[in-house]
């Protein structure tokens, strides 16, 4: 791990430590992955880190290389007190819209934890309806270790799912672009038409 990554990870942990001292010793971070793509489910993860056994290499998942994300993914799952990964499928996205589907995935992730936190930190400016106190943090994955950990679990899990879906629909290249609107992806949609995992409401301009 580079000095820069170590510094970032330490700052994120210090942020969470300060919140724990406010009277929230059991802290949960929540983040999502996959709101923007044209295809596939949206994922969310909830993580309760162990202050006495913190994973290294945490950062906003988008700022980590694939290798570093995978390494951090394993470290988080090994060291966290509790974690949960959930999703909302394409049909749910189409039926209730992507924002509500994201909230649903977040709610599922939190509710499936082995135990509940004193406070849930949500990345962004909207939170799902939960039975525990919540706090929204814009760009929370760059502030909180708990949210950064959740962002990594959600991102890696969704990327792996898109690679599996690539085997079912190889003509679209999901393993490469993960469903995002790349030139190759949009060209494939024009050539083959949408498949079962495309979000039809996202394809208006194609």
CORMODA-V860539 format. One record per residue. N is the residue number from 1. RES is the residue in three letters. SS is DSSP state (H for helix, E for strand, L for the rest). PHI is phi in whole degrees, -180 to 180 (NA if undefined). PSI is psi as a letter, one per 20 degrees, with the letter a starting at -180 (none if undefined). Layout:
N/RES/SS/PHI/PSI, N/RES/SS/PHI/PSI
This chain:
1/UNK/L/NA/p, 2/UNK/L/-73/r, 3/UNK/H/-60/h, 4/UNK/H/-63/g, 5/UNK/H/-67/h, 6/UNK/H/-63/g, 7/UNK/H/-63/g, 8/UNK/H/-60/g, 9/UNK/H/-61/g, 10/UNK/H/-65/g, 11/UNK/H/-64/g, 12/UNK/H/-63/g, 13/UNK/H/-67/h, 14/UNK/H/-64/h, 15/UNK/H/-60/g, 16/UNK/H/-65/h, 17/UNK/H/-60/h, 18/UNK/H/-65/h, 19/UNK/H/-69/h, 20/UNK/H/-60/h, 21/UNK/H/-70/i, 22/UNK/L/-74/i, 23/UNK/L/114/k, 24/UNK/L/-126/m, 25/UNK/L/-64/h, 26/UNK/L/-105/o, 27/UNK/E/-111/p, 28/UNK/E/-119/p, 29/UNK/E/-108/q, 30/UNK/E/-133/p, 31/UNK/E/-150/r, 32/UNK/E/-122/r, 33/UNK/E/-146/p, 34/UNK/L/102/k, 35/UNK/L/-74/h, 36/UNK/L/-89/h, 37/UNK/L/-62/r, 38/UNK/L/-86/i, 39/UNK/E/-148/q, 40/UNK/L/89/r, 41/UNK/L/-74/r, 42/UNK/E/-101/p, 43/UNK/E/-112/q, 44/UNK/E/-145/q, 45/UNK/E/-136/q, 46/UNK/E/-126/p, 47/UNK/E/-135/p, 48/UNK/E/-112/o, 49/UNK/L/-80/q, 50/UNK/L/-94/o, 51/UNK/L/-59/h, 52/UNK/L/-93/i, 53/UNK/L/-150/m, 54/UNK/L/-84/p, 55/UNK/L/-71/q, 56/UNK/L/-97/r, 57/UNK/L/76/k, 58/UNK/L/-77/q, 59/UNK/L/-168/r, 60/UNK/L/-51/p, 61/UNK/H/-58/h, 62/UNK/H/-70/i, 63/UNK/H/-95/i, 64/UNK/L/-104/q, 65/UNK/L/-68/r, 66/UNK/H/-58/g, 67/UNK/H/-62/g, 68/UNK/H/-68/h, 69/UNK/H/-63/g, 70/UNK/H/-64/g, 71/UNK/H/-65/g, 72/UNK/H/-66/h, 73/UNK/H/-55/g, 74/UNK/H/-66/h, 75/UNK/H/-66/g, 76/UNK/H/-64/g, 77/UNK/H/-65/h, 78/UNK/H/-74/h, 79/UNK/H/-103/i, 80/UNK/L/-66/q, 81/UNK/L/-67/h, 82/UNK/E/-160/q, 83/UNK/E/-153/q, 84/UNK/E/-149/q, 85/UNK/E/-124/p, 86/UNK/E/-139/r, 87/UNK/E/-149/r, 88/UNK/E/-129/p, 89/UNK/L/-82/r, 90/UNK/H/-61/g, 91/UNK/H/-62/h, 92/UNK/H/-68/g, 93/UNK/H/-59/g, 94/UNK/H/-69/h, 95/UNK/H/-78/h, 96/UNK/H/-121/j, 97/UNK/L/82/r, 98/UNK/H/-67/h, 99/UNK/H/-63/g, 100/UNK/H/-68/h, 101/UNK/H/-67/h, 102/UNK/H/-64/g, 103/UNK/H/-61/h, 104/UNK/H/-65/g, 105/UNK/H/-63/g, 106/UNK/H/-63/g, 107/UNK/H/-61/g, 108/UNK/H/-61/g, 109/UNK/H/-61/g, 110/UNK/H/-66/g, 111/UNK/H/-71/i, 112/UNK/L/-92/j, 113/UNK/L/-63/q, 114/UNK/L/-65/h, 115/UNK/L/-152/r, 116/UNK/L/-98/q, 117/UNK/L/-90/r, 118/UNK/L/-78/h, 119/UNK/E/-151/p, 120/UNK/E/-110/p, 121/UNK/E/-95/p, 122/UNK/E/-109/p, 123/UNK/E/-73/p, 124/UNK/L/112/a, 125/UNK/L/-114/j, 126/UNK/L/-134/q, 127/UNK/L/-125/q, 128/UNK/L/-71/r, 129/UNK/L/-78/o, 130/UNK/L/-126/r, 131/UNK/L/-90/i, 132/UNK/L/-115/q, 133/UNK/L/-60/q, 134/UNK/E/-128/q, 135/UNK/E/-142/p, 136/UNK/E/-87/p, 137/UNK/E/-132/o, 138/UNK/L/-66/p, 139/UNK/L/56/k, 140/UNK/H/-62/h, 141/UNK/H/-72/i, 142/UNK/H/-102/j, 143/UNK/L/-115/g, 144/UNK/L/-110/p, 145/UNK/H/-63/h, 146/UNK/H/-64/g, 147/UNK/H/-70/g, 148/UNK/H/-59/g, 149/UNK/H/-62/g, 150/UNK/H/-64/h, 151/UNK/H/-64/h, 152/UNK/H/-69/g, 153/UNK/H/-61/g, 154/UNK/H/-68/g, 155/UNK/H/-64/g, 156/UNK/H/-65/g, 157/UNK/H/-63/g, 158/UNK/H/-68/g, 159/UNK/H/-60/g, 160/UNK/H/-65/h, 161/UNK/H/-63/g, 162/UNK/H/-68/h, 163/UNK/H/-67/h, 164/UNK/H/-66/g, 165/UNK/H/-68/h, 166/UNK/H/-60/h, 167/UNK/H/-67/h, 168/UNK/H/-81/h, 169/UNK/L/-130/m, 170/UNK/H/-66/h, 171/UNK/H/-70/i, 172/UNK/H/-95/i, 173/UNK/L/75/k, 174/UNK/H/-60/h, 175/UNK/H/-65/h, 176/UNK/H/-87/g, 177/UNK/H/-105/i, 178/UNK/L/60/k, 179/UNK/L/96/i, 180/UNK/L/-73/r, 181/UNK/L/-84/m, 182/UNK/L/-77/r, 183/UNK/H/-60/g, 184/UNK/H/-62/h, 185/UNK/H/-68/g, 186/UNK/H/-64/h, 187/UNK/H/-65/h, 188/UNK/H/-65/h, 189/UNK/H/-65/g, 190/UNK/H/-64/h, 191/UNK/H/-77/g, 192/UNK/H/-106/i, 193/UNK/L/80/r, 194/UNK/L/-72/q, 195/UNK/L/-108/a, 196/UNK/L/-65/h, 197/UNK/L/-103/j, 198/UNK/E/-80/q, 199/UNK/L/-88/n, 200/UNK/H/-60/h, 201/UNK/H/-69/i, 202/UNK/H/-93/i, 203/UNK/L/-102/j, 204/UNK/L/-59/h, 205/UNK/L/-93/j, 206/UNK/L/-104/none
